Amino acid sequence: MRRGGAAVAAIACVAVSGPAQAHTVIAGMSGFPGGLLHPLLVPAHALLLLTLGLVAGAQAWPQRRILMLLFPLSQIAAVVLIVLAFAADTQNAILWLGAIAGALLALARPLPRVVTACVIAAGGVALMLDSVPALLSVQETLSALSGTAFSAFVLFALTAGLSSRLTRPWQMTGRRILGSWAAASAILVLALRLVK
């Protein structure tokens, strides 16, 4: 039950999210270029992508290969939900998932496949649901989401690839430290949001 607790918590965070608040990162920049920059310029998104990539990279190759396919599939599922007019405010869910992924990294324990798969899939869905731009045009929205999906996957894949090369003990300790910092950062931001 403990091992599945993190996955259940991640899914619950996404499920209980409130209504969406569409936004743009850079005023006047929309479409594919705006979407491309979105996950790189929103700190919570970048934190989530880095921690998910580090978690994926820490897995053995067969599991990592599945996770590398699961992340873009979860992004596609989120876009389908968006097209079906599903909306959710996932800002807190993104921070919770970043904290969970960071904590899993800091623990450095072998994880059940279902836990890593649920955290990464929930992260892909939450990221896309939180990236819906403030546009009325379906074409512009889909273009922006395409840019977001592309850059998010590239950052996720690059981080996972680099993380998989961290095989020396001091490198694995560094990965654990990054995970603990990411978890602490996400928890601090969540605490500040809850106080307001």
C-alpha positions as CSV (number, residue, x, y, z in Angstrom):
1,M,0.0,0.0,0.0
2,R,2.9,2.4,0.8
3,R,4.4,2.1,-2.6
4,G,1.2,2.9,-4.4
5,G,0.5,5.9,-2.1
6,A,2.6,8.3,-4.1
7,A,0.8,7.4,-7.3
8,V,-2.6,7.7,-5.7
9,A,-1.6,11.1,-4.2
10,A,-0.4,12.3,-7.6
11,I,-3.6,11.2,-9.4
12,A,-5.8,12.7,-6.6
13,C,-4.0,16.0,-6.9
14,V,-4.9,16.2,-10.6
15,A,-8.4,14.9,-10.0
16,V,-9.4,17.5,-7.4
17,S,-8.1,20.5,-9.3
18,G,-10.4,23.5,-9.7
19,P,-11.3,25.4,-12.9
20,A,-8.7,26.4,-15.3
21,Q,-7.2,29.9,-15.7
22,A,-5.8,30.4,-19.2
23,H,-2.7,32.4,-19.5
24,T,0.2,33.5,-21.6
25,V,3.8,33.6,-20.5
26,I,5.0,36.4,-22.7
27,A,2.6,39.1,-23.6
28,G,2.0,39.3,-27.4
29,M,3.6,35.9,-28.1
30,S,1.1,33.2,-28.9
31,G,0.9,30.2,-31.1
32,F,3.7,27.7,-31.5
33,P,6.5,30.0,-30.4
34,G,4.6,31.0,-27.3
35,G,3.9,27.4,-26.5
36,L,7.5,26.4,-27.2
37,L,8.7,28.8,-24.5
38,H,5.9,28.2,-22.0
39,P,7.4,25.2,-20.1
40,L,10.8,26.8,-20.1
41,L,9.7,30.1,-18.6
42,V,7.2,28.9,-16.0
43,P,9.2,27.8,-13.0
44,A,6.8,25.2,-11.8
45,H,6.6,23.6,-15.2
46,A,10.4,23.6,-15.6
47,L,10.8,22.1,-12.1
48,L,8.3,19.4,-12.8
49,L,9.9,18.5,-16.1
50,L,13.3,18.3,-14.6
51,T,12.2,16.1,-11.7
52,L,10.2,13.8,-14.0
53,G,13.2,13.5,-16.3
54,L,15.5,12.7,-13.4
55,V,13.1,10.1,-12.1
56,A,12.8,8.5,-15.5
57,G,16.5,8.5,-16.0
58,A,17.1,6.8,-12.7
59,Q,15.1,3.7,-14.0
60,A,16.6,0.7,-15.8
61,W,16.5,0.9,-19.6
62,P,13.4,-1.3,-20.2
63,Q,11.4,0.8,-17.7
64,R,12.9,4.1,-19.0
65,R,11.9,3.2,-22.6
66,I,8.3,2.7,-21.5
67,L,8.3,6.0,-19.6
68,M,9.7,7.9,-22.6
69,L,6.7,6.7,-24.6
70,L,4.2,7.2,-21.7
71,F,5.0,10.9,-21.2
72,P,4.0,12.1,-24.8
73,L,1.0,9.8,-24.7
74,S,-0.2,11.4,-21.5
75,Q,0.3,14.8,-23.2
76,I,-1.8,13.7,-26.2
77,A,-4.5,12.5,-23.8
78,A,-4.5,15.9,-22.1
79,V,-4.9,17.7,-25.4
80,V,-7.9,15.4,-26.2
81,L,-9.4,16.4,-22.8
82,I,-8.8,20.0,-23.7
83,V,-10.5,19.6,-27.1
84,L,-13.4,18.0,-25.3
85,A,-13.7,21.2,-23.2
86,F,-12.4,19.7,-20.0
87,A,-10.7,22.3,-17.9
88,A,-8.8,22.2,-14.6
89,D,-6.6,24.4,-12.6
90,T,-3.6,22.2,-12.2
91,Q,-1.1,24.8,-10.8
92,N,-1.1,23.2,-7.3
93,A,-1.1,19.7,-8.8
94,I,2.1,20.5,-10.8
95,L,3.8,21.6,-7.6
96,W,2.5,18.5,-5.7
97,L,3.8,16.2,-8.5
98,G,7.2,18.1,-8.5
99,A,7.4,17.5,-4.7
100,I,6.5,13.8,-5.1
101,A,9.0,13.3,-7.9
102,G,11.7,15.1,-5.9
103,A,11.0,13.1,-2.8
104,L,11.2,9.9,-4.8
105,L,14.5,11.0,-6.2
106,A,15.8,11.9,-2.7
107,L,14.7,8.4,-1.4
108,A,16.7,6.7,-4.1
109,R,14.9,3.4,-3.6
110,P,13.8,1.1,-6.3
111,L,10.3,2.1,-7.3
112,P,7.5,-0.1,-8.5
113,R,6.9,0.5,-12.2
114,V,3.3,1.5,-11.6
115,V,4.4,4.4,-9.2
116,T,6.8,5.9,-11.7
117,A,4.4,5.4,-14.6
118,C,1.5,7.1,-12.6
119,V,3.7,10.1,-11.5
120,I,5.0,10.7,-15.0
121,A,1.6,10.3,-16.7
122,A,0.0,12.6,-14.2
123,G,2.8,15.1,-14.8
124,G,2.3,15.1,-18.5
125,V,-1.5,15.6,-18.2
126,A,-1.2,18.3,-15.5
127,L,1.4,20.2,-17.5
128,M,-0.7,20.3,-20.6
129,L,-3.9,21.2,-18.8
130,D,-2.1,24.1,-17.1
131,S,-0.7,25.3,-20.4
132,V,-3.9,26.2,-22.2
133,P,-3.4,29.8,-23.5
134,A,-5.8,32.7,-23.2
135,L,-6.9,32.4,-26.9
136,L,-10.3,32.1,-28.4
137,S,-9.1,30.5,-31.6
138,V,-9.0,26.7,-31.6
139,Q,-6.2,26.7,-34.2
140,E,-4.0,29.1,-32.1
141,T,-4.7,27.1,-29.0
142,L,-3.7,23.8,-30.6
143,S,-0.7,25.4,-32.1
144,A,0.4,26.7,-28.7
145,L,-0.2,23.3,-27.1
146,S,1.8,21.7,-29.8
147,G,4.7,24.0,-29.0
148,T,4.3,23.3,-25.3
149,A,4.2,19.5,-25.9
150,F,7.3,19.6,-28.1
151,S,9.5,21.6,-25.7
152,A,8.2,19.7,-22.6
153,F,9.1,16.4,-24.2
154,V,12.5,17.6,-25.3
155,L,13.3,18.9,-21.8
156,F,12.0,15.7,-20.3
157,A,13.9,13.4,-22.7
158,L,17.2,15.4,-22.3
159,T,17.0,15.3,-18.6
160,A,16.2,11.6,-18.6
161,G,19.1,10.9,-20.9
162,L,21.5,12.9,-18.8
163,S,20.1,11.3,-15.6
164,S,20.6,7.8,-17.0
165,R,24.3,8.5,-17.3
166,L,24.7,9.3,-13.6
167,T,26.1,6.0,-12.5
168,R,29.0,6.9,-10.2
169,P,28.1,7.1,-6.5
170,W,28.8,10.8,-6.2
171,Q,26.7,11.5,-9.3
172,M,23.8,9.5,-7.8
173,T,24.2,11.5,-4.6
174,G,23.9,14.7,-6.6
175,R,20.7,13.4,-8.2
176,R,19.3,12.8,-4.7
177,I,20.3,16.3,-3.7
178,L,18.6,17.8,-6.7
179,G,15.5,15.8,-5.9
180,S,15.4,17.0,-2.3
181,W,15.9,20.6,-3.4
182,A,13.1,20.2,-6.0
183,A,10.8,18.7,-3.4
184,A,11.6,21.5,-0.9
185,S,11.1,24.2,-3.5
186,A,7.7,22.8,-4.5
187,I,6.6,22.4,-0.9
188,L,7.6,26.0,-0.1
189,V,5.7,27.4,-3.0
190,L,2.7,25.3,-2.1
191,A,2.8,26.6,1.5
192,L,2.9,30.2,0.2
193,R,-0.1,29.6,-2.0
194,L,-2.1,28.0,0.8
195,V,-1.3,30.9,3.2
196,K,-2.6,33.5,0.7
